[in-house]
C-alpha cells in the first residue's frame, strides 16, 4: 500500500508559523484583505457542499457588485475515483463538484443531476453492458459522452474540465489534480477491485487491506495546480475522505510539497464528528490504513506544517471539543466550530470559519 501524505470555540491555540508564511504578509495587509486567492482541495459530495459554501462565503465577504466575488477561487478536485465504463471516461468527483457549483445536482440522492431519467442505463443493463449496480442517468451520460469524445480528440483532462465548466457560471476555476489516469484500487482478501466496486457495490463491507493508485508515482500535477498553490492566500482542506479523496490529491508528486511551500495559511476541516464520518464510509478507509476514526487522529495524519506536516490550523466539531487541547499541545492549532453542513447557510458559515482561521492575524 502506498502511504498517504500526511474540523467550535472551546480551544484555539497558535504555534509558530513556517517561513513560507512570511511571503504573504504584505499581500494579507493589502490585496488579500480585498480579494484573497483561495484554493480548496476537495473530493466527494461533502467536498462539493463545502466548496459551494466557500463560494457563498466569498460572495458575502468580498462582493463584486454583480453577485459574484472579488476573491479568486480555485478548486483542485480528486480524480482518483475516475474510471472507464462501457467505453466512457467517468470522473465522479469532478462531476459532483461541477453539478453542485452549477446548482443542477440531485440533493435528494446526493449524486448525479436533478431531474434525471435512466432509460439509457436500463438499455445498457438489458444488453448486459456496464455494471448493473452502477446506474448512470441520461443527463449524466451526456457529460461522459462529451468528455470521452474530447479526450479521444486529443484534449487533456484539464482542458475537458474547463470545457464542461464553461457551460455554467461557476464562479471558481475547477482543476483536476492530474491529467494522468490514476484510478483508485482497493486491495482485499478477495483480490484487487476498483474503488467504485468496493464503495458502490459492496458499500465498503468487504474489509480493505489497503488502497493503491497505479502509476501515481509517475503522475504530475495538472496545469495550474501548483501555480494556484504558490499564489494562494488561503488553502482549505475540505471535510472530504482523507484516504480516498484528499489522499490521492496529496499523493500526486509535487502537490504535498506545494502545499507545504504555499505562502498562504493551510486550514483543514475534520470529516469526522464524534467518532463517525460526516458522510460515507470514511471510517472503513481509515481503518484500512491504521488511522482511528477520530477528529484528532485525522488532524495528526495531516500534521502541523510547523513540524513538517501540511496544516496551519484544524477545525473540529463542537462534539469533539475535548480533543482540542491535545491537538494544540501537539503543535496543531485547533478551533472548535459547528461542522454539520445541513444547508447552504451552514456550509457558508463553516467556510467562513475556515477562512477566518486562515486570514486572521497569527503570532510567529
DONUDO-204733 format. One record per residue (C-alpha): residue in three letters; y, x, z; residue number from 1. Coordinates in pm, 1 decimal, m for minus. Example, Ala and Ser with C-alpha at 12.3 -4.5 7.8 and 13.67 -1.06 7.14 Angstrom:
# residues 2
<site res="ala" v="m450.0" u="1230.0" w="780.0" n="1"/>
<site res="ser" v="m106.0" u="1367.0" w="714.0" n="2"/>
END
This chain:
# residues 364
<site res="unk" v="0.0" u="0.0" w="0.0" n="1"/>
<site res="unk" v="347.8" u="121.4" w="m77.9" n="2"/>
<site res="unk" v="578.3" u="128.4" w="222.0" n="3"/>
<site res="unk" v="891.9" u="m81.3" w="202.7" n="4"/>
<site res="unk" v="1229.3" u="69.4" w="276.3" n="5"/>
<site res="unk" v="1332.6" u="26.1" w="557.4" n="6"/>
<site res="unk" v="2040.8" u="m1299.1" w="1189.8" n="7"/>
<site res="unk" v="2510.3" u="m1618.1" w="1787.4" n="8"/>
<site res="unk" v="2763.1" u="m1485.2" w="2033.6" n="9"/>
<site res="unk" v="2563.9" u="m1359.7" w="2329.3" n="10"/>
<site res="unk" v="2598.8" u="m996.6" w="2240.6" n="11"/>
<site res="unk" v="2771.3" u="m785.9" w="1983.5" n="12"/>
<site res="unk" v="2776.4" u="m409.7" w="2004.0" n="13"/>
<site res="unk" v="2916.1" u="m137.6" w="1785.1" n="14"/>
<site res="unk" v="2782.4" u="203.7" w="1700.2" n="15"/>
<site res="unk" v="2938.6" u="497.9" w="1520.9" n="16"/>
<site res="unk" v="2960.5" u="432.9" w="1150.3" n="17"/>
<site res="unk" v="2829.5" u="676.5" w="894.2" n="18"/>
<site res="unk" v="3072.2" u="892.2" w="698.9" n="19"/>
<site res="unk" v="3017.4" u="671.7" w="394.4" n="20"/>
<site res="unk" v="3229.8" u="406.6" w="563.8" n="21"/>
<site res="unk" v="3541.6" u="623.9" w="567.9" n="22"/>
<site res="unk" v="3592.3" u="595.2" w="192.0" n="23"/>
<site res="unk" v="3655.6" u="224.4" w="216.6" n="24"/>
<site res="unk" v="3917.8" u="234.3" w="494.4" n="25"/>
<site res="unk" v="4213.5" u="233.1" w="257.0" n="26"/>
<site res="unk" v="4067.5" u="m45.6" w="47.7" n="27"/>
<site res="unk" v="3997.2" u="m259.1" w="352.9" n="28"/>
<site res="unk" v="4356.9" u="m227.9" w="458.4" n="29"/>
<site res="unk" v="4482.6" u="m345.5" w="122.1" n="30"/>
<site res="unk" v="4270.8" u="m459.1" w="m169.6" n="31"/>
<site res="unk" v="3965.4" u="m554.4" w="34.0" n="32"/>
<site res="unk" v="4170.5" u="m788.0" w="250.7" n="33"/>
<site res="unk" v="4288.0" u="m978.0" w="m56.5" n="34"/>
<site res="unk" v="3985.1" u="m957.3" w="m286.0" n="35"/>
<site res="unk" v="3676.9" u="m789.4" w="m138.7" n="36"/>
<site res="unk" v="3388.9" u="m674.4" w="m351.2" n="37"/>
<site res="unk" v="3079.7" u="m838.7" w="m207.5" n="38"/>
<site res="unk" v="2722.9" u="m754.7" w="m308.5" n="39"/>
<site res="unk" v="2431.0" u="m972.0" w="m196.2" n="40"/>
<site res="unk" v="2066.1" u="m864.1" w="m209.4" n="41"/>
<site res="unk" v="1856.3" u="m1179.4" w="m228.4" n="42"/>
<site res="unk" v="1532.8" u="m1343.4" w="m331.3" n="43"/>
<site res="unk" v="1365.4" u="m1677.6" w="m286.1" n="44"/>
<site res="unk" v="1506.5" u="m2020.7" w="m212.0" n="45"/>
<site res="unk" v="1658.0" u="m1904.4" w="118.1" n="46"/>
<site res="unk" v="1837.0" u="m1623.2" w="m60.4" n="47"/>
<site res="unk" v="1971.7" u="m1868.2" w="m316.3" n="48"/>
<site res="unk" v="2101.7" u="m2103.5" w="m44.3" n="49"/>
<site res="unk" v="2269.1" u="m1814.3" w="133.8" n="50"/>
<site res="unk" v="2430.6" u="m1690.8" w="m187.6" n="51"/>
<site res="unk" v="2574.8" u="m2035.6" w="m258.3" n="52"/>
<site res="unk" v="2713.3" u="m2020.9" w="95.5" n="53"/>
<site res="unk" v="2869.3" u="m1680.3" w="27.8" n="54"/>
<site res="unk" v="3040.8" u="m1818.0" w="m281.1" n="55"/>
<site res="unk" v="3169.6" u="m2120.2" w="m87.9" n="56"/>
<site res="unk" v="3299.8" u="m1899.7" w="194.6" n="57"/>
<site res="unk" v="3470.1" u="m1667.3" w="m54.5" n="58"/>
<site res="unk" v="3638.1" u="m1958.8" w="m229.9" n="59"/>
<site res="unk" v="3779.2" u="m2082.0" w="101.8" n="60"/>
<site res="unk" v="3892.8" u="m1742.6" w="227.6" n="61"/>
<site res="unk" v="4019.5" u="m1588.4" w="m93.3" n="62"/>
<site res="unk" v="4102.7" u="m1878.5" w="m329.4" n="63"/>
<site res="unk" v="4229.0" u="m1800.7" w="m675.1" n="64"/>
<site res="unk" v="4413.3" u="m2130.6" w="m718.4" n="65"/>
<site res="unk" v="4168.9" u="m2268.5" w="m974.9" n="66"/>
<site res="unk" v="3874.8" u="m2348.2" w="m747.5" n="67"/>
<site res="unk" v="3727.1" u="m2001.1" w="m766.0" n="68"/>
<site res="unk" v="3783.3" u="m1688.4" w="m562.3" n="69"/>
<site res="unk" v="3967.5" u="m1360.3" w="m598.8" n="70"/>
<site res="unk" v="3670.2" u="m1186.6" w="m439.2" n="71"/>
<site res="unk" v="3423.5" u="m1014.3" w="m670.5" n="72"/>
<site res="unk" v="3072.2" u="m1139.8" w="m601.6" n="73"/>
<site res="unk" v="2760.2" u="m966.7" w="m732.0" n="74"/>
<site res="unk" v="2404.1" u="m1076.6" w="m661.8" n="75"/>
<site res="unk" v="2110.6" u="m839.6" w="m701.6" n="76"/>
<site res="unk" v="1804.3" u="m1061.1" w="m740.3" n="77"/>
<site res="unk" v="1440.5" u="m980.8" w="m673.9" n="78"/>
<site res="unk" v="1222.3" u="m960.7" w="m983.9" n="79"/>
<site res="unk" v="900.1" u="m870.6" w="m806.2" n="80"/>
<site res="unk" v="794.3" u="m1236.7" w="m832.5" n="81"/>
<site res="unk" v="807.8" u="m1223.7" w="m1213.4" n="82"/>
<site res="unk" v="500.9" u="m1290.4" w="m1423.6" n="83"/>
<site res="unk" v="364.7" u="m1367.9" w="m1769.7" n="84"/>
<site res="unk" v="207.4" u="m1712.2" w="m1803.3" n="85"/>
<site res="unk" v="95.6" u="m1882.2" w="m2126.5" n="86"/>
<site res="unk" v="282.5" u="m1617.4" w="m2322.8" n="87"/>
<site res="unk" v="611.4" u="m1680.5" w="m2141.0" n="88"/>
<site res="unk" v="801.9" u="m1448.1" w="m1910.2" n="89"/>
<site res="unk" v="891.2" u="m1621.1" w="m1583.2" n="90"/>
<site res="unk" v="1146.4" u="m1497.7" w="m1329.9" n="91"/>
<site res="unk" v="1117.4" u="m1739.7" w="m1036.3" n="92"/>
<site res="unk" v="1368.8" u="m1578.8" w="m801.1" n="93"/>
<site res="unk" v="1625.4" u="m1520.6" w="m1074.1" n="94"/>
<site res="unk" v="1590.8" u="m1880.8" w="m1186.6" n="95"/>
<site res="unk" v="1614.5" u="m2017.7" w="m831.2" n="96"/>
<site res="unk" v="1940.8" u="m1826.4" w="m794.3" n="97"/>
<site res="unk" v="2066.1" u="m1938.3" w="m1135.1" n="98"/>
<site res="unk" v="1989.7" u="m2307.2" w="m1078.3" n="99"/>
<site res="unk" v="2130.6" u="m2310.0" w="m723.6" n="100"/>
<site res="unk" v="2458.0" u="m2148.2" w="m827.8" n="101"/>
<site res="unk" v="2481.6" u="m2384.9" w="m1125.5" n="102"/>
<site res="unk" v="2417.5" u="m2685.2" w="m899.3" n="103"/>
<site res="unk" v="2119.6" u="m2802.8" w="m1106.8" n="104"/>
<site res="unk" v="1840.6" u="m2708.7" w="m863.8" n="105"/>
<site res="unk" v="1598.0" u="m2960.8" w="m719.4" n="106"/>
<site res="unk" v="1688.2" u="m2959.2" w="m350.0" n="107"/>
<site res="unk" v="1409.1" u="m3202.7" w="m261.9" n="108"/>
<site res="unk" v="1120.8" u="m2991.4" w="m389.9" n="109"/>
<site res="unk" v="1306.1" u="m2669.9" w="m317.6" n="110"/>
<site res="unk" v="1235.5" u="m2517.3" w="m660.0" n="111"/>
<site res="unk" v="1297.9" u="m2590.0" w="m1028.7" n="112"/>
<site res="unk" v="1554.5" u="m2814.4" w="m1194.8" n="113"/>
<site res="unk" v="1670.4" u="m3154.3" w="m1079.7" n="114"/>
<site res="unk" v="1567.6" u="m3448.8" w="m1297.6" n="115"/>
<site res="unk" v="1259.9" u="m3267.0" w="m1423.4" n="116"/>
<site res="unk" v="972.2" u="m3407.0" w="m1626.6" n="117"/>
<site res="unk" v="635.5" u="m3237.5" w="m1665.8" n="118"/>
<site res="unk" v="495.0" u="m3356.5" w="m1997.7" n="119"/>
<site res="unk" v="452.6" u="m3007.2" w="m2140.4" n="120"/>
<site res="unk" v="279.8" u="m2882.8" w="m1825.7" n="121"/>
<site res="unk" v="39.0" u="m3176.1" w="m1840.4" n="122"/>
<site res="unk" v="m39.1" u="m3096.8" w="m2203.3" n="123"/>
<site res="unk" v="m95.9" u="m2729.5" w="m2123.2" n="124"/>
<site res="unk" v="m334.8" u="m2825.7" w="m1847.2" n="125"/>
<site res="unk" v="m516.1" u="m3060.9" w="m2084.0" n="126"/>
<site res="unk" v="m573.8" u="m2762.3" w="m2310.5" n="127"/>
<site res="unk" v="m694.1" u="m2556.8" w="m2016.5" n="128"/>
<site res="unk" v="m396.5" u="m2324.0" w="m2051.5" n="129"/>
<site res="unk" v="m189.4" u="m2172.9" w="m1773.8" n="130"/>
<site res="unk" v="m260.1" u="m2231.7" w="m1407.7" n="131"/>
<site res="unk" v="m330.1" u="m2593.7" w="m1305.9" n="132"/>
<site res="unk" v="m182.0" u="m2524.6" w="m960.3" n="133"/>
<site res="unk" v="139.5" u="m2373.6" w="m1101.7" n="134"/>
<site res="unk" v="339.8" u="m2654.2" w="m1260.5" n="135"/>
<site res="unk" v="644.6" u="m2583.2" w="m1473.8" n="136"/>
<site res="unk" v="898.1" u="m2852.6" w="m1550.3" n="137"/>
<site res="unk" v="1010.6" u="m2918.3" w="m1905.6" n="138"/>
<site res="unk" v="1370.6" u="m2810.8" w="m1839.5" n="139"/>
<site res="unk" v="1247.5" u="m2500.5" w="m1661.9" n="140"/>
<site res="unk" v="1022.9" u="m2423.4" w="m1958.1" n="141"/>
<site res="unk" v="1329.0" u="m2430.8" w="m2180.7" n="142"/>
<site res="unk" v="1469.9" u="m2137.3" w="m1983.5" n="143"/>
<site res="unk" v="1139.8" u="m1949.6" w="m2002.3" n="144"/>
<site res="unk" v="1114.1" u="m2000.9" w="m2379.0" n="145"/>
<site res="unk" v="1471.6" u="m1883.0" w="m2430.4" n="146"/>
<site res="unk" v="1413.8" u="m1580.3" w="m2207.6" n="147"/>
<site res="unk" v="1091.6" u="m1482.9" w="m2381.2" n="148"/>
<site res="unk" v="1242.6" u="m1519.4" w="m2725.1" n="149"/>
<site res="unk" v="1535.2" u="m1296.0" w="m2637.0" n="150"/>
<site res="unk" v="1303.3" u="m1038.3" w="m2480.9" n="151"/>
<site res="unk" v="1086.8" u="m1041.8" w="m2796.1" n="152"/>
<site res="unk" v="1403.6" u="m987.7" w="m2999.7" n="153"/>
<site res="unk" v="1475.6" u="m671.2" w="m2802.7" n="154"/>
<site res="unk" v="1718.6" u="m783.7" w="m2530.5" n="155"/>
<site res="unk" v="1680.5" u="m629.4" w="m2186.6" n="156"/>
<site res="unk" v="1615.2" u="m849.6" w="m1882.5" n="157"/>
<site res="unk" v="1969.8" u="m771.9" w="m1765.0" n="158"/>
<site res="unk" v="2108.2" u="m896.0" w="m2096.9" n="159"/>
<site res="unk" v="1885.0" u="m1202.9" w="m2081.9" n="160"/>
<site res="unk" v="2000.9" u="m1291.6" w="m1730.4" n="161"/>
<site res="unk" v="2361.1" u="m1260.9" w="m1846.0" n="162"/>
<site res="unk" v="2292.9" u="m1495.2" w="m2139.2" n="163"/>
<site res="unk" v="2126.3" u="m1751.3" w="m1914.1" n="164"/>
<site res="unk" v="2406.4" u="m1725.3" w="m1657.9" n="165"/>
<site res="unk" v="2674.6" u="m1775.4" w="m1923.7" n="166"/>
<site res="unk" v="2571.7" u="m2140.2" w="m1961.3" n="167"/>
<site res="unk" v="2738.2" u="m2232.8" w="m1630.2" n="168"/>
<site res="unk" v="3047.2" u="m2103.3" w="m1443.4" n="169"/>
<site res="unk" v="2851.3" u="m1943.2" w="m1161.5" n="170"/>
<site res="unk" v="3139.3" u="m1751.4" w="m1005.1" n="171"/>
<site res="unk" v="2917.6" u="m1447.5" w="m949.1" n="172"/>
<site res="unk" v="2769.1" u="m1163.9" w="m1150.1" n="173"/>
<site res="unk" v="2392.2" u="m1209.1" w="m1138.6" n="174"/>
<site res="unk" v="2183.5" u="m895.0" w="m1189.4" n="175"/>
<site res="unk" v="1806.8" u="m838.5" w="m1183.2" n="176"/>
<site res="unk" v="1706.6" u="m548.3" w="m960.8" n="177"/>
<site res="unk" v="1547.7" u="m363.0" w="m1255.8" n="178"/>
<site res="unk" v="1464.9" u="m411.5" w="m1621.5" n="179"/>
<site res="unk" v="1112.3" u="m280.1" w="m1560.8" n="180"/>
<site res="unk" v="816.0" u="m511.9" w="m1511.8" n="181"/>
<site res="unk" v="707.2" u="m450.6" w="m1152.5" n="182"/>
<site res="unk" v="528.6" u="m774.7" w="m1063.2" n="183"/>
<site res="unk" v="406.8" u="m801.5" w="m703.5" n="184"/>
<site res="unk" v="31.0" u="m787.7" w="m649.1" n="185"/>
<site res="unk" v="m142.1" u="m880.9" w="m323.7" n="186"/>
<site res="unk" v="m436.7" u="m675.5" w="m201.8" n="187"/>
<site res="unk" v="m704.6" u="m885.5" w="m29.7" n="188"/>
<site res="unk" v="m1073.5" u="m863.9" w="61.9" n="189"/>
<site res="unk" v="m1133.5" u="m1084.9" w="m242.5" n="190"/>
<site res="unk" v="m961.0" u="m832.3" w="m465.9" n="191"/>
<site res="unk" v="m615.3" u="m794.9" w="m616.8" n="192"/>
<site res="unk" v="m423.7" u="m1105.1" w="m723.4" n="193"/>
<site res="unk" v="m73.7" u="m1178.1" w="m848.1" n="194"/>
<site res="unk" v="168.6" u="m1271.5" w="m575.1" n="195"/>
<site res="unk" v="221.3" u="m1617.5" w="m725.6" n="196"/>
<site res="unk" v="m150.5" u="m1692.8" w="m698.5" n="197"/>
<site res="unk" v="m158.3" u="m1582.2" w="m336.4" n="198"/>
<site res="unk" v="165.0" u="m1764.6" w="m247.8" n="199"/>
<site res="unk" v="142.4" u="m2084.8" w="m452.3" n="200"/>
<site res="unk" v="m228.8" u="m2145.9" w="m494.5" n="201"/>
<site res="unk" v="m356.0" u="m2012.6" w="m162.3" n="202"/>
<site res="unk" v="m36.8" u="m2069.6" w="41.2" n="203"/>
<site res="unk" v="m84.8" u="m1722.2" w="191.6" n="204"/>
<site res="unk" v="m403.7" u="m1833.9" w="367.6" n="205"/>
<site res="unk" v="m606.7" u="m1550.4" w="217.3" n="206"/>
<site res="unk" v="m539.0" u="m1257.3" w="450.9" n="207"/>
<site res="unk" v="m331.1" u="m994.2" w="274.5" n="208"/>
<site res="unk" v="m415.2" u="m630.1" w="324.8" n="209"/>
<site res="unk" v="m103.4" u="m506.8" w="150.7" n="210"/>
<site res="unk" v="136.8" u="m552.4" w="m138.0" n="211"/>
<site res="unk" v="190.4" u="m341.6" w="m446.0" n="212"/>
<site res="unk" v="436.3" u="m332.7" w="m735.0" n="213"/>
<site res="unk" v="256.8" u="m128.7" w="m1000.6" n="214"/>
<site res="unk" v="492.7" u="105.8" w="m1179.8" n="215"/>
<site res="unk" v="785.1" u="59.8" w="m943.5" n="216"/>
<site res="unk" v="799.1" u="432.0" w="m872.4" n="217"/>
<site res="unk" v="899.9" u="480.6" w="m1238.0" n="218"/>
<site res="unk" v="1147.0" u="192.3" w="m1244.1" n="219"/>
<site res="unk" v="1522.2" u="237.4" w="m1244.8" n="220"/>
<site res="unk" v="1792.6" u="3.8" w="m1114.7" n="221"/>
<site res="unk" v="1925.6" u="m240.2" w="m1371.6" n="222"/>
<site res="unk" v="2256.3" u="m157.7" w="m1531.6" n="223"/>
<site res="unk" v="2537.5" u="m243.3" w="m1290.1" n="224"/>
<site res="unk" v="2330.1" u="m245.0" w="m970.8" n="225"/>
<site res="unk" v="2418.1" u="98.2" w="m835.3" n="226"/>
<site res="unk" v="2771.7" u="68.2" w="m968.6" n="227"/>
<site res="unk" v="2823.3" u="m254.6" w="m773.4" n="228"/>
<site res="unk" v="2688.6" u="m97.3" w="m454.8" n="229"/>
<site res="unk" v="2906.1" u="211.4" w="m499.8" n="230"/>
<site res="unk" v="3220.2" u="m4.3" w="m522.6" n="231"/>
<site res="unk" v="3129.7" u="m261.2" w="m256.1" n="232"/>
<site res="unk" v="3343.1" u="m350.1" w="45.1" n="233"/>
<site res="unk" v="3056.5" u="m560.7" w="179.4" n="234"/>
<site res="unk" v="2681.1" u="m555.3" w="122.2" n="235"/>
<site res="unk" v="2482.9" u="m850.3" w="257.4" n="236"/>
<site res="unk" v="2106.3" u="m877.7" w="301.9" n="237"/>
<site res="unk" v="2026.6" u="m1247.2" w="262.3" n="238"/>
<site res="unk" v="1774.4" u="m1404.5" w="501.9" n="239"/>
<site res="unk" v="1506.0" u="m1350.1" w="240.8" n="240"/>
<site res="unk" v="1147.9" u="m1238.4" w="292.4" n="241"/>
<site res="unk" v="1179.5" u="m871.6" w="393.9" n="242"/>
<site res="unk" v="844.9" u="m775.6" w="241.5" n="243"/>
<site res="unk" v="817.8" u="m952.5" w="m94.8" n="244"/>
<site res="unk" v="1181.4" u="m1047.8" w="m168.6" n="245"/>
<site res="unk" v="1408.1" u="m772.2" w="m38.5" n="246"/>
<site res="unk" v="1123.5" u="m521.2" w="m15.5" n="247"/>
<site res="unk" v="1080.3" u="m484.0" w="m393.9" n="248"/>
<site res="unk" v="1457.2" u="m454.2" w="m445.3" n="249"/>
<site res="unk" v="1480.4" u="m170.2" w="m195.1" n="250"/>
<site res="unk" v="1165.2" u="m7.8" w="m334.6" n="251"/>
<site res="unk" v="1323.8" u="47.0" w="m677.9" n="252"/>
<site res="unk" v="1405.2" u="419.1" w="m675.0" n="253"/>
<site res="unk" v="1776.3" u="468.2" w="m614.5" n="254"/>
<site res="unk" v="1865.0" u="128.3" w="m466.5" n="255"/>
<site res="unk" v="1798.1" u="204.4" w="m98.8" n="256"/>
<site res="unk" v="1986.2" u="531.3" w="m140.1" n="257"/>
<site res="unk" v="2277.4" u="343.7" w="m298.7" n="258"/>
<site res="unk" v="2281.4" u="101.9" w="m3.9" n="259"/>
<site res="unk" v="2290.0" u="391.9" w="241.2" n="260"/>
<site res="unk" v="2573.6" u="555.0" w="46.2" n="261"/>
<site res="unk" v="2785.9" u="245.1" w="m11.5" n="262"/>
<site res="unk" v="3140.7" u="269.2" w="126.1" n="263"/>
<site res="unk" v="3121.5" u="m89.7" w="248.6" n="264"/>
<site res="unk" v="2950.7" u="m212.7" w="562.1" n="265"/>
<site res="unk" v="2597.5" u="m346.7" w="527.6" n="266"/>
<site res="unk" v="2513.5" u="m664.0" w="720.6" n="267"/>
<site res="unk" v="2175.7" u="m835.1" w="729.1" n="268"/>
<site res="unk" v="2078.5" u="m1187.6" w="830.7" n="269"/>
<site res="unk" v="1745.6" u="m1242.8" w="1003.0" n="270"/>
<site res="unk" v="1490.4" u="m1454.7" w="814.5" n="271"/>
<site res="unk" v="1306.5" u="m1513.1" w="1143.2" n="272"/>
<site res="unk" v="1416.6" u="m1764.0" w="1406.6" n="273"/>
<site res="unk" v="1232.4" u="m1788.0" w="1738.3" n="274"/>
<site res="unk" v="929.7" u="m1607.0" w="1600.2" n="275"/>
<site res="unk" v="891.3" u="m1822.5" w="1288.1" n="276"/>
<site res="unk" v="1011.7" u="m1772.6" w="931.3" n="277"/>
<site res="unk" v="1309.4" u="m1980.4" w="825.2" n="278"/>
<site res="unk" v="1118.4" u="m2075.4" w="511.5" n="279"/>
<site res="unk" v="787.1" u="m1995.4" w="350.5" n="280"/>
<site res="unk" v="514.7" u="m1771.5" w="485.7" n="281"/>
<site res="unk" v="706.5" u="m1456.1" w="566.7" n="282"/>
<site res="unk" v="502.2" u="m1418.3" w="886.2" n="283"/>
<site res="unk" v="186.7" u="m1366.5" w="679.3" n="284"/>
<site res="unk" v="363.2" u="m1099.7" w="473.6" n="285"/>
<site res="unk" v="497.1" u="m923.4" w="781.7" n="286"/>
<site res="unk" v="155.7" u="m925.6" w="947.5" n="287"/>
<site res="unk" v="4.6" u="m756.5" w="642.2" n="288"/>
<site res="unk" v="241.6" u="m460.9" w="676.7" n="289"/>
<site res="unk" v="219.7" u="m439.9" w="1055.1" n="290"/>
<site res="unk" v="559.1" u="m586.0" w="1144.8" n="291"/>
<site res="unk" v="578.6" u="m857.7" w="1414.4" n="292"/>
<site res="unk" v="740.8" u="m1183.9" w="1302.2" n="293"/>
<site res="unk" v="1041.4" u="m1145.6" w="1529.4" n="294"/>
<site res="unk" v="1411.4" u="m1101.5" w="1456.9" n="295"/>
<site res="unk" v="1428.4" u="m769.2" w="1638.0" n="296"/>
<site res="unk" v="1123.2" u="m625.9" w="1461.1" n="297"/>
<site res="unk" v="1266.9" u="m710.4" w="1120.0" n="298"/>
<site res="unk" v="1602.1" u="m559.4" w="1219.7" n="299"/>
<site res="unk" v="1428.6" u="m239.3" w="1324.7" n="300"/>
<site res="unk" v="1231.8" u="m243.9" w="998.7" n="301"/>
<site res="unk" v="1557.4" u="m219.3" w="804.3" n="302"/>
<site res="unk" v="1702.8" u="19.3" w="1060.6" n="303"/>
<site res="unk" v="2055.0" u="120.8" w="1155.7" n="304"/>
<site res="unk" v="2247.3" u="311.3" w="891.2" n="305"/>
<site res="unk" v="2386.5" u="538.6" w="1162.6" n="306"/>
<site res="unk" v="2027.8" u="657.4" w="1217.6" n="307"/>
<site res="unk" v="1923.7" u="682.2" w="852.6" n="308"/>
<site res="unk" v="1837.9" u="315.4" w="803.0" n="309"/>
<site res="unk" v="2013.4" u="52.9" w="597.1" n="310"/>
<site res="unk" v="2219.4" u="m177.3" w="820.5" n="311"/>
<site res="unk" v="2553.7" u="m151.8" w="998.0" n="312"/>
<site res="unk" v="2507.8" u="m490.9" w="1168.4" n="313"/>
<site res="unk" v="2238.5" u="m756.7" w="1210.5" n="314"/>
<site res="unk" v="2277.5" u="m1130.1" w="1262.6" n="315"/>
<site res="unk" v="2016.4" u="m1314.1" w="1467.5" n="316"/>
<site res="unk" v="1987.6" u="m1678.7" w="1570.8" n="317"/>
<site res="unk" v="2103.9" u="m1848.6" w="1890.1" n="318"/>
<site res="unk" v="1737.9" u="m1898.2" w="1973.8" n="319"/>
<site res="unk" v="1689.1" u="m1519.6" w="1973.9" n="320"/>
<site res="unk" v="1994.6" u="m1426.2" w="2182.7" n="321"/>
<site res="unk" v="1779.4" u="m1245.7" w="2439.1" n="322"/>
<site res="unk" v="1684.1" u="m989.1" w="2173.0" n="323"/>
<site res="unk" v="2042.4" u="m878.0" w="2102.5" n="324"/>
<site res="unk" v="2087.2" u="m628.5" w="2388.0" n="325"/>
<site res="unk" v="1769.0" u="m444.0" w="2296.3" n="326"/>
<site res="unk" v="1875.4" u="m416.7" w="1933.0" n="327"/>
<site res="unk" v="2220.3" u="m292.5" w="2031.7" n="328"/>
<site res="unk" v="2065.3" u="m37.7" w="2267.4" n="329"/>
<site res="unk" v="1850.1" u="81.3" w="1977.2" n="330"/>
<site res="unk" v="2165.3" u="151.2" w="1777.7" n="331"/>
<site res="unk" v="2181.8" u="m164.2" w="1564.5" n="332"/>
<site res="unk" v="2496.3" u="m369.7" w="1636.9" n="333"/>
<site res="unk" v="2380.7" u="m729.0" w="1664.7" n="334"/>
<site res="unk" v="2564.3" u="m1060.3" w="1664.0" n="335"/>
<site res="unk" v="2416.3" u="m1395.2" w="1764.9" n="336"/>
<site res="unk" v="2509.4" u="m1684.6" w="1537.2" n="337"/>
<site res="unk" v="2369.8" u="m2020.9" w="1413.0" n="338"/>
<site res="unk" v="2135.1" u="m1932.7" w="1125.3" n="339"/>
<site res="unk" v="1996.4" u="m2267.9" w="1010.2" n="340"/>
<site res="unk" v="2130.3" u="m2344.1" w="660.2" n="341"/>
<site res="unk" v="2073.6" u="m2719.9" w="666.7" n="342"/>
<site res="unk" v="2360.6" u="m2793.9" w="427.8" n="343"/>
<site res="unk" v="2635.0" u="m2619.4" w="233.1" n="344"/>
<site res="unk" v="2876.0" u="m2618.7" w="527.4" n="345"/>
<site res="unk" v="2618.9" u="m2447.1" w="748.4" n="346"/>
<site res="unk" v="2533.0" u="m2194.3" w="476.8" n="347"/>
<site res="unk" v="2903.0" u="m2125.3" w="421.7" n="348"/>
<site res="unk" v="2961.5" u="m2081.2" w="794.5" n="349"/>
<site res="unk" v="2671.2" u="m1835.7" w="817.1" n="350"/>
<site res="unk" v="2802.5" u="m1643.4" w="517.4" n="351"/>
<site res="unk" v="3144.7" u="m1636.4" w="682.5" n="352"/>
<site res="unk" v="2992.3" u="m1488.6" w="998.1" n="353"/>
<site res="unk" v="2823.2" u="m1218.9" w="790.2" n="354"/>
<site res="unk" v="3149.8" u="m1144.4" w="610.0" n="355"/>
<site res="unk" v="3330.2" u="m1123.5" w="943.9" n="356"/>
<site res="unk" v="3075.8" u="m874.6" w="1073.1" n="357"/>
<site res="unk" v="3132.3" u="m663.1" w="763.8" n="358"/>
<site res="unk" v="3509.3" u="m679.4" w="734.0" n="359"/>
<site res="unk" v="3624.1" u="m682.4" w="1096.8" n="360"/>
<site res="unk" v="3764.1" u="m350.1" w="1228.6" n="361"/>
<site res="unk" v="3499.1" u="m133.5" w="1392.6" n="362"/>
<site res="unk" v="3541.5" u="175.1" w="1603.6" n="363"/>
<site res="unk" v="3390.9" u="504.5" w="1496.7" n="364"/>
END
